[in-house]
Amino acid sequence: MDNSLPCLTHLTCLKQGQSHIQTVPCPCLSSPPLSPDWQVSRSLQDTARVHESEQGRLSQELRVREQSLEQTQLELAWAREELQRAWHDGNISQLELDRLNVELRRVMGVLGKTEREVQEVQGRLNNSESTVALLRSCTAIDCCPSGWLLYRGKCLFISSEKKTWEDSRDECEKTYSQLLVTKSWSRWTVPTFLKNADVPYWIGLQKGSFPWYDYGWLEEEDPDSEGGSEAWFWVDGSLYERPWQSKSNGTCAIISRGSIKPAQCTGPNDLHLWICEKAAGPSLPFK
């Protein structure tokens, strides 16, 4: 990358000759090369700006939901007041009573739905605020270990050697990390180096059984196997909920060209590179 500043050709400098002073164009000035710490800090600032923008949008959405909630509460109070007044006056027909009851139930349903929406937006806003606070407190020297990459609040380590899935998992655990979990990524947020390369990487997804799964709490079975489970789990214990593009042939997962694919992982020739992840920031839990 060329970090030189553009030549300022309209500036001139004075050059002293033997018998006179000569006006000449100034030489181009070059900025020093960008340090890795500066690059990490710039990436951190960009990520923080994205989250702050999302935080502002969620705050606006929350205000709209709260206004809708207040309006619905007023409608509910009005409906109840109308029903009580008509009942006390004793001049309400059964048809009118049914109509007011229907309106009361409708408004109560809208109120419940709006309250749930407010709670959901408030939860998303709280998460966004926590992420922004984390990014602001994370500095260039303690955000990610040396040799790791910062991406969307995670520190990623890309290996340079190939191992089996289990050995790769063990290597991640040695650095207090885990194999990459991509469940929060959409196809638009997968890193470019994973979307554009044919190189497969082990990730933290494996077909297997957890104790509670063996007892039938989930009922997914492979019709071609003898009762074997087709359930896949992330290394954090959560269930993989996306459908496979084709029948899963293998018990471990790789990511290649941005897509998750099943792969065999028990043989001596089943070796791939791997990616570890840990949360950005010192001594923080996985995100």
C-alpha positions in Angstrom: 0.0 0.0 0.0 1.4 3.4 -0.9 1.0 5.7 2.0 2.6 8.7 0.3 0.8 12.0 0.4 -0.1 13.5 -3.1 2.5 16.0 -4.5 1.6 19.6 -3.8 2.7 20.9 -7.2 1.3 24.4 -6.6 3.8 25.0 -3.7 7.3 26.2 -4.3 10.5 26.2 -2.3 13.4 28.6 -2.3 16.7 27.1 -3.3 19.9 29.1 -2.8 22.3 28.9 -5.7 25.8 30.2 -6.0 24.7 33.7 -7.0 21.0 33.9 -6.6 17.9 32.4 -5.0 15.9 30.0 -7.3 12.2 29.0 -7.0 11.7 25.3 -7.5 8.8 22.8 -6.9 8.8 21.3 -3.5 9.6 17.6 -3.3 6.8 15.2 -2.4 6.3 14.5 1.3 5.7 10.9 2.4 3.9 9.9 5.5 5.4 7.1 7.6 4.0 3.6 7.0 0.9 2.7 9.0 1.7 0.6 12.0 -0.3 -2.6 12.8 -1.5 -1.0 16.0 -2.9 2.0 14.0 -4.6 -0.4 11.5 -6.2 -2.3 14.4 -7.3 1.0 16.0 -8.8 2.2 12.7 -10.7 -1.1 12.3 -11.9 -0.7 15.8 -13.1 2.8 15.2 -15.0 1.7 12.0 -16.7 -1.1 13.9 -17.6 1.2 16.7 -19.2 3.7 14.2 -21.3 0.9 12.7 -22.6 -0.2 16.1 -23.2 3.4 17.2 -25.3 4.0 14.0 -27.3 0.8 14.8 -27.7 2.0 18.3 -29.2 5.3 17.1 -31.6 3.5 14.8 -32.7 1.2 17.6 -33.2 4.2 19.9 -35.5 5.8 17.3 -37.4 2.6 16.8 -37.8 2.2 20.5 -39.3 5.8 20.8 -41.8 4.9 18.0 -42.8 1.7 19.7 -43.2 3.5 23.1 -45.5 6.1 21.4 -47.5 3.3 19.9 -47.7 1.6 23.3 -49.0 4.8 24.9 -51.6 5.3 22.2 -52.8 1.7 22.6 -53.0 2.1 26.3 -55.2 5.2 25.8 -57.5 3.2 23.4 -57.8 0.4 26.0 -58.7 2.9 28.8 -61.3 4.5 26.5 -62.8 1.1 25.6 -63.1 0.1 29.2 -64.6 3.4 30.1 -67.2 3.1 27.4 -68.1 -0.4 28.4 -68.5 0.5 32.1 -70.6 3.7 31.3 -72.9 1.8 29.1 -73.3 -1.0 31.7 -74.1 1.4 34.5 -76.6 3.4 32.3 -78.4 0.1 31.7 -79.3 1.1 28.2 -76.9 -1.2 26.3 -78.1 -3.8 23.9 -76.5 -7.3 23.8 -75.3 -6.5 20.3 -73.5 -3.3 21.5 -72.1 -5.2 24.5 -70.7 -7.8 22.2 -69.2 -5.1 20.0 -67.5 -3.4 22.9 -66.2 -6.7 24.2 -64.7 -7.5 20.8 -63.1 -4.1 20.7 -61.7 -4.5 24.2 -60.1 -7.9 23.3 -58.6 -6.4 20.1 -57.0 -3.5 21.9 -55.7 -5.8 24.6 -54.2 -8.0 21.9 -52.5 -5.0 20.3 -51.3 -3.9 23.6 -49.7 -7.2 24.4 -48.0 -7.3 20.9 -46.7 -3.8 21.3 -45.3 -4.5 24.7 -43.4 -7.5 23.4 -42.0 -5.4 20.5 -40.9 -2.8 23.0 -39.1 -5.4 25.1 -37.5 -6.9 22.0 -36.2 -3.6 20.7 -35.0 -2.6 24.2 -33.1 -5.9 24.4 -31.4 -5.3 21.1 -30.6 -1.7 22.1 -29.0 -3.0 25.4 -26.9 -5.4 23.4 -25.8 -2.7 21.0 -24.9 -0.4 23.9 -22.8 -3.2 25.5 -21.0 -3.8 22.3 -20.2 -0.1 21.8 -19.0 0.1 25.4 -16.7 -2.9 24.8 -15.3 -1.5 21.6 -14.6 1.9 23.1 -12.7 0.3 26.0 -10.7 -2.0 23.8 -7.4 -0.4 22.8 -5.0 -1.4 20.0 -2.6 -3.2 22.4 -5.2 -5.3 24.3 -7.9 -5.9 21.8 -6.5 -9.0 20.1 -3.4 -11.0 20.8 -0.4 -10.6 18.5 -1.0 -12.5 15.2 -4.9 -12.4 15.6 -7.3 -10.4 13.4 -10.1 -8.2 14.7 -13.4 -8.8 12.9 -16.9 -7.8 14.2 -16.0 -7.9 17.9 -14.1 -11.2 17.6 -10.4 -11.9 17.5 -9.7 -14.6 14.8 -6.6 -16.8 14.5 -6.0 -18.4 11.1 -3.7 -21.4 11.2 -0.9 -22.0 8.8 -0.7 -25.8 9.2 -3.3 -28.5 8.8 -4.7 -30.8 11.4 -7.7 -33.0 12.1 -10.8 -31.4 13.5 -10.2 -32.6 17.0 -6.5 -31.6 17.0 -7.6 -28.2 15.7 -10.1 -27.9 18.5 -7.4 -28.7 21.0 -5.1 -26.1 19.6 -7.8 -23.5 20.1 -8.4 -24.5 23.6 -4.6 -24.1 24.4 -5.1 -20.4 23.6 -8.3 -20.1 25.7 -10.3 -19.8 22.5 -12.6 -22.1 20.5 -13.1 -23.1 16.9 -14.9 -20.4 14.9 -18.7 -20.2 15.5 -20.4 -18.4 12.6 -24.1 -18.7 13.6 -24.4 -14.9 14.1 -23.0 -14.2 10.6 -25.2 -13.7 7.5 -23.9 -14.2 4.0 -23.2 -10.5 3.8 -21.0 -10.4 6.9 -18.8 -13.4 6.2 -15.2 -12.0 5.9 -14.0 -11.6 2.3 -11.0 -13.9 2.7 -13.5 -16.7 3.5 -15.9 -15.9 0.7 -13.3 -15.6 -2.1 -10.9 -18.5 -1.3 -11.3 -22.2 -2.1 -9.3 -23.0 1.0 -11.4 -25.0 3.5 -11.1 -24.2 7.2 -12.3 -26.3 10.2 -15.0 -24.4 12.2 -16.6 -25.3 15.5 -19.5 -27.3 14.2 -19.9 -31.1 14.5 -22.5 -33.8 14.2 -22.8 -35.5 17.5 -24.9 -36.0 20.6 -25.2 -34.2 23.8 -26.6 -36.1 26.8 -29.9 -34.3 26.7 -30.2 -35.1 23.0 -29.7 -38.8 23.5 -32.8 -38.9 25.6 -34.9 -37.8 22.8 -35.5 -34.1 23.6 -35.0 -33.5 19.9 -36.3 -35.8 17.3 -34.3 -35.5 14.2 -33.1 -38.8 12.7 -31.3 -39.9 9.6 -33.7 -42.2 7.8 -30.7 -44.0 6.2 -29.0 -44.8 9.5 -29.8 -47.1 12.3 -31.3 -44.5 14.6 -28.3 -42.3 14.2 -28.9 -38.6 14.9 -28.5 -36.0 12.2 -28.3 -33.1 14.7 -25.4 -30.8 14.5 -24.1 -28.7 17.3 -21.8 -25.7 17.7 -18.9 -26.1 20.1 -20.7 -23.7 22.4 -23.5 -26.3 22.8 -26.1 -24.6 20.7 -28.0 -26.4 17.9 -27.2 -25.8 14.2 -30.6 -24.8 12.8 -29.9 -24.1 9.2 -30.7 -26.7 6.5 -27.9 -28.4 4.6 -27.9 -27.8 0.9 -27.4 -31.6 0.4 -27.3 -34.7 2.5 -24.6 -34.3 5.2 -21.8 -36.7 4.5 -19.4 -36.3 7.4 -19.4 -35.5 11.0 -17.4 -32.3 11.1 -17.8 -29.0 9.3 -15.6 -26.7 7.2 -16.2 -23.3 5.7 -15.1 -22.7 2.1 -16.0 -19.9 -0.2 -18.4 -18.6 2.5 -20.4 -21.8 2.7 -20.5 -24.3 5.5 -20.1 -27.9 4.3 -19.9 -31.3 6.0 -16.6 -33.1 5.9 -15.0 -36.3 7.2 -12.9 -35.7 10.3 -11.6 -39.0 11.7 -9.2 -40.2 9.0 -5.4 -39.5 8.9 -5.9 -37.7 5.6 -8.7 -35.5 6.8 -6.5 -32.5 7.5 -7.4 -28.8 7.1 -6.5 -25.4 8.3 -8.6 -24.1 11.1 -9.8 -20.8 12.6 -10.0 -20.0 16.3 -12.0 -17.2 17.9 -12.2 -15.3 21.1 -14.0 -12.2 22.2 -12.2 -8.9 21.5 -10.8 -7.5 24.7 -8.8 -8.9 27.6 -10.1 -11.9 29.6 -13.7 -11.7 28.2 -16.1 -14.6 27.5 -16.8 -15.8 24.0 -19.2 -13.7 22.0 
